[in-house]
Amino acid sequence: MRGGDAVRVRRATVRDARRLTRIVRSSGAYEGPYAPMIAGYRIGPDYIEAHEVFVAEEAGEAGKPGTPGRVLGFYALLLTAAELDLMFVADDAQGRGVGRLLVAHLTDRARGAGLSAVRIVSHPPSEGFYLSVGARRTGTEYARPPAVMWDRPEMILPVA
């Protein structure tokens, strides 16, 4: 992490649901034509319990073990489908290495689960990031109105 920030990755708990929802709904990457995709989007406790969801969190207050820190980003990995379902980094935490930290954790987690690669269907503005961390473009996931109104890059992230 840049600047000596103490950031750890941990398994999300149901208590994180509101914070994760806030990161999604406030994402600057979903402004303009992409805004309808996250309008009303919610990450509920049931989603966190059913999936492999991990958060990147700043260290809590010094001297207070177990004090929760600020959640900077998160990802959700679907092991049975070998697919990245969600990945978001808070706008003000971008450029600090949080996304790369999450991808490194995702890669380790996927490898530990016996996967050789993870499929990523990317939000178009995020394609460059995924390519920069080793993903390869494999095709296009075509729009499916009204759920998704635009084509999205499809990629594979090797983890073996």
Phi, psi and omega in degrees: 000147179284149174070014177073014179299135176270108180232135177236158175251132180219163177293135177290151174242167180301334179292346179274351189307313182295320181294321179292319177300319180298319179297317179297308186292337181262007184295121177294340179290346182248031175274170177064229185295341181272350185305319181301336182295327183249000178301119179077005181296140183219135172256111184264165177304325180296323178296314181297321179290329186270346186232167175277093181245129181232144180243148169262125188229135172292153178299145178286192181300136179299138177081002180236084180304140178083357178288125181290144176259185180281130177282124183262337181182176181198165171218159175231124181250128176263104185292320183292332179260354185050054185220141172280118182273316181216145167208125178221144171235132179307140183307316183282357177256355181290147182086004181254004180091006182294315179299317179295322177298316179296319179295320178298319178294316178302317180298314178297317181296315180296316179299316179296334179272003177087012179276150176257341180200160178234131177281139177231124169253108192268147165297131187311316180294346181265357184304315181301321178298310182297322176297323182290341179256013172109358178289153177240135178291130180241347181167204182226133171266114186282153180307146176227073180300147003271356184295310180229124188263001183222156175288149181230145177292136175254134184222166173236132175252108178294140180233350182280000000 
